[in-house]
Amino acid sequence: MPTASFADSLPFILRWEGGYVNHPADPGGATNRGVTQKVYDAWRQKQGQSAQDVRQLSDAEMRSIYETNYWRPARCDTLERKLDVAHFDTAVNMGVGRAVRFLQAALGCQVDGAFGDGTLRAVQQCNDLAKTLVNYCNEREAFYDRLVVTNPKLAVFRKGWNNRLNALRKEVGLPGYEADVPTDYGDADHIARVPDIGEDPIYDF
């Protein structure tokens, strides 16, 4: 059964995922409500079902994919409220491995992309949630900046990425971000997904 925290966090993610898109510059390819065709094919295969167009993604499938592919693997259930939605949103947009790296950097523990005992201890010993949230969001922003420098063609997504990140900062209550952030994808028609560590070497930095 999905946890209450998962149910409470999902609406923020869906706000920024939009509907069906297939932007030529987006490395994720065809995507519906944030679920790429590749992810959908793999999920259906695990269920013993045949592949079908991601445009046919049902609400139940979408919720199950978000929980089993992102919420649980990123260990969002171990995090305090607010940090869990920041981590969940990052896992969806940038992959579980990269989200864990940002979390580790924000907590000041070993950065290896694997949520092991050391990371769990750092989470449990965290006594400054606000500072951790600031650090986490700053790590994510810095990565977007490096990504555009490395891959200039992705600049079309930069405004949307930053709008989503600033909306996340408002969602978790960071000072200076109290104003409403409209759902604005910037210069594209959606927020591009960044391939996770190992999915595409171009993005492994």
C-alpha positions in Angstrom: 0.0 0.0 0.0 1.3 3.5 -0.8 2.2 5.5 2.2 0.5 8.8 3.1 3.7 10.7 2.5 3.9 9.2 -1.0 0.3 10.2 -1.7 1.0 13.7 -0.4 4.2 14.2 -2.4 2.9 12.9 -5.8 0.7 15.9 -6.7 3.8 18.2 -6.8 5.6 15.9 -9.2 2.6 15.5 -11.5 2.1 19.3 -11.6 5.4 19.5 -13.5 5.2 16.4 -15.6 2.4 17.4 -17.9 0.9 15.1 -20.5 2.3 13.3 -23.5 5.5 14.9 -25.1 8.2 13.8 -27.5 10.6 16.7 -27.8 13.6 16.0 -30.1 16.1 17.5 -27.7 14.9 15.6 -24.7 17.1 12.5 -24.0 14.1 10.8 -22.3 12.2 10.5 -25.6 8.5 9.9 -25.7 7.0 10.6 -22.2 3.6 10.7 -20.7 3.1 12.3 -17.2 6.8 11.9 -16.6 6.9 8.2 -17.5 9.2 7.5 -20.5 8.4 4.8 -23.1 11.5 2.9 -22.0 10.4 2.9 -18.3 6.8 2.0 -19.3 8.0 -0.9 -21.4 10.2 -2.3 -18.6 7.4 -2.0 -16.0 4.9 -3.8 -18.2 7.4 -6.5 -18.9 7.9 -7.1 -15.2 4.1 -7.4 -14.9 4.1 -10.0 -17.6 2.3 -7.7 -20.0 3.0 -6.8 -23.6 4.5 -3.5 -24.6 2.2 -0.6 -25.6 2.4 3.0 -26.4 3.1 5.2 -23.3 0.2 7.3 -24.4 -2.0 4.5 -23.1 -0.6 4.8 -19.5 -3.4 4.4 -16.9 -3.6 6.3 -13.6 -3.0 3.1 -11.7 0.1 2.2 -13.7 1.4 5.7 -13.4 1.1 5.7 -9.6 2.6 2.2 -9.3 5.6 3.2 -11.5 6.3 6.3 -9.4 6.2 4.4 -6.2 8.2 1.3 -7.3 10.7 3.0 -9.6 11.4 6.2 -7.6 9.9 6.6 -4.2 11.0 3.2 -2.8 14.4 2.9 -4.5 15.3 6.5 -3.4 14.3 5.5 0.2 12.0 8.5 0.5 10.1 6.8 3.3 13.2 7.2 5.6 13.3 11.0 5.2 11.6 13.7 7.1 8.6 15.4 5.6 9.7 18.1 3.1 13.0 16.4 2.4 11.1 13.4 1.1 9.3 15.4 -1.5 12.5 17.2 -2.6 14.3 13.8 -2.9 11.3 12.2 -4.7 11.1 15.0 -7.2 14.8 14.9 -7.9 14.7 11.1 -8.4 11.9 11.5 -10.9 13.6 14.3 -12.8 17.2 13.2 -12.6 17.3 9.5 -11.5 17.5 7.7 -8.2 21.3 7.5 -8.2 21.9 11.2 -8.8 19.2 12.1 -6.2 21.0 10.0 -3.7 24.3 11.8 -4.5 22.7 15.1 -3.9 21.3 13.9 -0.6 24.7 12.6 0.5 26.3 15.9 -0.5 23.7 17.9 1.4 24.2 15.8 4.5 28.0 15.9 4.3 28.4 12.1 4.1 30.2 9.9 1.5 28.9 10.6 -2.0 28.7 7.4 -4.0 25.1 7.3 -5.2 24.2 4.2 -3.1 21.8 4.6 -0.2 23.5 2.4 2.4 23.9 2.3 6.1 26.2 5.3 6.2 23.6 7.4 4.4 20.8 6.2 6.6 22.8 7.1 9.7 23.4 10.6 8.3 19.7 10.9 7.6 18.8 9.8 11.2 21.4 12.2 12.7 20.4 15.2 10.7 19.5 18.0 13.1 19.1 20.9 10.7 16.4 20.1 8.1 16.3 23.6 6.7 20.0 23.7 6.0 19.9 20.2 4.4 17.0 21.4 2.1 19.0 24.5 1.1 22.1 22.4 0.3 20.1 19.8 -1.5 18.4 22.3 -3.8 21.7 24.1 -4.4 23.3 20.9 -5.5 20.5 20.3 -8.0 20.7 23.8 -9.4 24.5 23.6 -9.8 24.1 20.4 -11.7 21.6 22.0 -14.1 24.1 24.8 -14.7 26.9 22.3 -15.5 24.6 20.3 -17.7 23.8 23.3 -19.9 27.5 24.2 -20.2 28.4 20.6 -21.2 25.3 20.2 -23.5 24.3 23.6 -24.9 21.4 22.1 -26.8 19.7 21.5 -23.4 19.6 25.2 -22.7 16.0 25.1 -24.1 15.0 23.3 -20.8 17.0 25.4 -18.4 14.2 27.9 -17.5 11.7 25.1 -16.9 14.2 23.2 -14.7 14.8 26.3 -12.6 11.1 27.1 -12.4 10.4 23.6 -11.1 13.3 23.8 -8.7 12.1 27.2 -7.3 8.6 25.8 -7.0 10.1 22.9 -5.0 11.9 25.4 -2.8 8.5 27.1 -2.1 6.9 23.7 -1.5 9.4 22.8 1.2 9.2 26.3 2.8 12.6 27.7 2.0 12.9 31.4 2.8 12.9 33.8 -0.1 10.6 31.5 -2.2 7.2 32.3 -0.7 5.8 33.8 -3.9 3.7 31.5 -6.1 5.7 29.9 -9.0 3.4 29.3 -12.0 3.7 26.0 -13.8 5.9 27.4 -16.6 8.0 25.0 -18.7 10.0 27.9 -20.1 11.2 27.6 -23.7 9.9 24.0 -24.1 6.6 22.3 -23.7 7.6 20.2 -20.7 10.4 19.6 -18.2 13.0 17.3 -19.6 14.2 14.3 -17.7 17.9 14.0 -17.1 19.3 10.4 -17.6 20.4 8.8 -14.4 24.0 7.8 -13.6 25.0 5.0 -16.0 22.1 5.5 -18.4 24.1 7.8 -20.6 27.8 8.6 -20.0 27.3 12.1 -21.4 25.5 12.9 -18.1 27.8 11.2 -15.7 29.5 14.1 -14.0 
